[in-house]
Amino acid sequence: MLIVAGYIYVDPADLNQFHDDLNALSVATRKRIGNISYSAAIDEPGAGRLLVLERWADERALRAHLEAADTISFVDRWSGRMRSDIRIYDASNERALTEL
């Protein structure tokens, strides 16, 4: 499994429109083969910061999402108006938090 996590930053004045656009993309993304979860939430409105958390079955599924027409369109629409600090983590030992 791959975990994608980090922050996206936009101008606070654009935050609501960005969030709406991202939510529209999320509907299709959650239906994609290999998507386990896909979430974004406004984390710090005054800074225009959103927290992103995704889980994918494998790299092929994540790559297919990144190459999908709607994902490319979203990135193109917001190119130059967003920046991100997002990382990909390989997870090989998934378990419940209560199993610590």
Contacts in CASP RR format, 6 or more apart in sequence:
PFRMAT RR
TARGET T0000
AUTHOR 0000-0000-0000
METHOD contacts of the structure
MODEL  1
MLIVAGYIYVDPADLNQFHDDLNALSVATRKRIGNISYSAAIDEPGAGRL
LVLERWADERALRAHLEAADTISFVDRWSGRMRSDIRIYDASNERALTEL
1 36 0 8 1.000
1 55 0 8 1.000
1 56 0 8 1.000
1 57 0 8 1.000
1 58 0 8 1.000
1 90 0 8 1.000
1 91 0 8 1.000
1 92 0 8 1.000
1 94 0 8 1.000
2 55 0 8 1.000
2 56 0 8 1.000
2 57 0 8 1.000
2 58 0 8 1.000
2 59 0 8 1.000
2 62 0 8 1.000
2 88 0 8 1.000
2 89 0 8 1.000
2 90 0 8 1.000
2 91 0 8 1.000
3 53 0 8 1.000
3 54 0 8 1.000
3 55 0 8 1.000
3 88 0 8 1.000
3 89 0 8 1.000
3 91 0 8 1.000
4 52 0 8 1.000
4 53 0 8 1.000
4 54 0 8 1.000
4 55 0 8 1.000
4 56 0 8 1.000
4 62 0 8 1.000
4 86 0 8 1.000
4 87 0 8 1.000
4 88 0 8 1.000
4 89 0 8 1.000
5 52 0 8 1.000
5 53 0 8 1.000
5 54 0 8 1.000
5 86 0 8 1.000
5 87 0 8 1.000
5 89 0 8 1.000
6 51 0 8 1.000
6 52 0 8 1.000
6 53 0 8 1.000
6 84 0 8 1.000
6 85 0 8 1.000
6 86 0 8 1.000
6 87 0 8 1.000
7 43 0 8 1.000
7 49 0 8 1.000
7 50 0 8 1.000
7 51 0 8 1.000
7 52 0 8 1.000
7 84 0 8 1.000
7 85 0 8 1.000
7 86 0 8 1.000
8 18 0 8 1.000
8 40 0 8 1.000
8 49 0 8 1.000
8 50 0 8 1.000
8 52 0 8 1.000
8 82 0 8 1.000
8 83 0 8 1.000
8 84 0 8 1.000
8 86 0 8 1.000
9 47 0 8 1.000
9 48 0 8 1.000
9 49 0 8 1.000
9 50 0 8 1.000
9 82 0 8 1.000
9 83 0 8 1.000
9 84 0 8 1.000
9 85 0 8 1.000
10 18 0 8 1.000
10 48 0 8 1.000
10 50 0 8 1.000
10 78 0 8 1.000
10 81 0 8 1.000
10 82 0 8 1.000
11 48 0 8 1.000
11 81 0 8 1.000
12 45 0 8 1.000
12 46 0 8 1.000
12 47 0 8 1.000
12 48 0 8 1.000
14 81 0 8 1.000
15 42 0 8 1.000
15 45 0 8 1.000
15 46 0 8 1.000
15 48 0 8 1.000
15 50 0 8 1.000
18 50 0 8 1.000
18 78 0 8 1.000
18 81 0 8 1.000
18 82 0 8 1.000
19 40 0 8 1.000
19 42 0 8 1.000
19 50 0 8 1.000
21 74 0 8 1.000
21 77 0 8 1.000
21 78 0 8 1.000
22 40 0 8 1.000
22 50 0 8 1.000
22 74 0 8 1.000
23 40 0 8 1.000
25 70 0 8 1.000
25 71 0 8 1.000
25 74 0 8 1.000
26 38 0 8 1.000
26 39 0 8 1.000
26 40 0 8 1.000
28 68 0 8 1.000
28 70 0 8 1.000
29 35 0 8 1.000
29 38 0 8 1.000
29 65 0 8 1.000
29 71 0 8 1.000
30 37 0 8 1.000
30 38 0 8 1.000
32 61 0 8 1.000
32 64 0 8 1.000
32 65 0 8 1.000
32 68 0 8 1.000
33 61 0 8 1.000
33 64 0 8 1.000
34 56 0 8 1.000
34 57 0 8 1.000
34 58 0 8 1.000
34 61 0 8 1.000
35 54 0 8 1.000
35 55 0 8 1.000
35 56 0 8 1.000
35 57 0 8 1.000
35 61 0 8 1.000
35 65 0 8 1.000
36 55 0 8 1.000
36 56 0 8 1.000
36 57 0 8 1.000
37 53 0 8 1.000
37 54 0 8 1.000
37 55 0 8 1.000
38 54 0 8 1.000
38 55 0 8 1.000
39 52 0 8 1.000
39 53 0 8 1.000
39 54 0 8 1.000
40 50 0 8 1.000
40 51 0 8 1.000
40 52 0 8 1.000
40 53 0 8 1.000
41 50 0 8 1.000
41 51 0 8 1.000
42 48 0 8 1.000
42 49 0 8 1.000
42 50 0 8 1.000
43 49 0 8 1.000
43 50 0 8 1.000
43 51 0 8 1.000
52 84 0 8 1.000
52 86 0 8 1.000
54 62 0 8 1.000
55 91 0 8 1.000
56 62 0 8 1.000
56 65 0 8 1.000
62 88 0 8 1.000
65 71 0 8 1.000
END
